[in-house]
């Protein structure tokens, strides 16, 4: 539950970003978070993977630490593409499954590369 009703009958957010971590797109994990219409498209892709595998989505870490001699700490955080974070689940799906390409499009790292809701309706019709 991301919101609770307080004594003044107002909604009080409990988190800085909406949704459930396993379904969140990369842009929602940025600081500050960025939201667009494509946030739901990403979550839909995760849901498709969940349906096809019959497993709760349990992605790997969103960031990985890499050596960086330019950084004061000697390391830097690099984003991990969701197709890699979710590889263990994606590998369980038959590569010829008709919904797999649509799900992978929805999981695109950049929201600009994800299909619109209208595109999804056309693809799934």
N, C-alpha and C positions, 0 to 999 in steps of 0.2 A: 504494500500500500504506500503510494508516494505522497498522499495528502491526508490530513485528518481535519475534522471539523472542530474548531476550538469553541470556547464558551461564548464568543461573540458571533458565532454562526458564520465565520469566514473560513475559507480554505487556507490551510497553512502548509506550504511545501516543506517536505522533509529532505529533499535532495536538490542539488543545484541543476540537475538535468533530468528530463523526463524518461521514463521507461525502465527497462530491465537491462542490466549490463550485458548479458549474453546476446541481446538483440540490438544493441546500440551500434550505430555506424561510427567510423573513425572520427568524423568531424564533431560528434557529440562528446568525445573524450578529450578534445583539445582544450587548451586554457587560453582564452575563454571558449566555451562551447559555441559551435556554429550550427544553426538549424536552417533547413530548407524543406521544401515539399518532399524531397527525396529521402528524408529520414525514414519515412514509412516504407518506402520501396526497399530499403536495406533490410528492415525488420521482416518484410515479407519474404525476402530471399532466405533469411535465416529460418523462417517458419517452413518454407518449402524444403529446405535441407532436413529439418526436424521431421517433417512428415515422411520424406523419402527414406530416412534412416531409422525412423521410430525411436530416436534417441534425443534426449534433451541436449541443446547446443552447449557445448563446453569448450569454447575457443581457448587457444593458447594465449600467451601474453600479447598485448597490443604493441609493446615496444621491446626492443632488444638492445642490449648494451654492446657497443662496438668501440674498439680502440680509436682514439682521435688525438693525434699529437698536437693539434691546434687548441684543444680544450684545456682549461686550467686543471681539470681533474684527470686528463689523459683518456677520458672516455666520453661518449655521447650516446644519447638515446635515439634509435632509429625506429620508425614505424614498421610494423610487420603487416604485409598485405593479408586481407581476410581470407583470400583463397589459400594462403599458407597457414594462417591461424586455425582454420577449420579443415585442414587437409585430412585429418584422421576420419572425419565424418564424410567428407566429400568422396574419399576413396572407397567408402562402403556402398556407394551408389553405382549402379550399372551405368557405364559411360554412354550407353545408347538411350538412357531414359529421356523421354521427350521433354521433361520439365527441367532437366539439369542445365541446359544453356541459359534458360530464363533465370533460374536461381543464381547462377554465376554472374550474369549481367547485373542482377540486383545487388550483388556483393562487391561491385566495383569499388575500389578505394576512393575514387573521386565521385562526388555526387553528380557531377556533370556527365559522367559516363553511364550512369544508371538510367534505366528506362523510366518514362513518366507513367503515371497511373493509366493514362489513355493508351500508351503503348502496351502496357501489361494487359489491359482489357482486350486489345486487338490480338495479342499473342496467345492469350488463353481462350479465346472464343472458338 
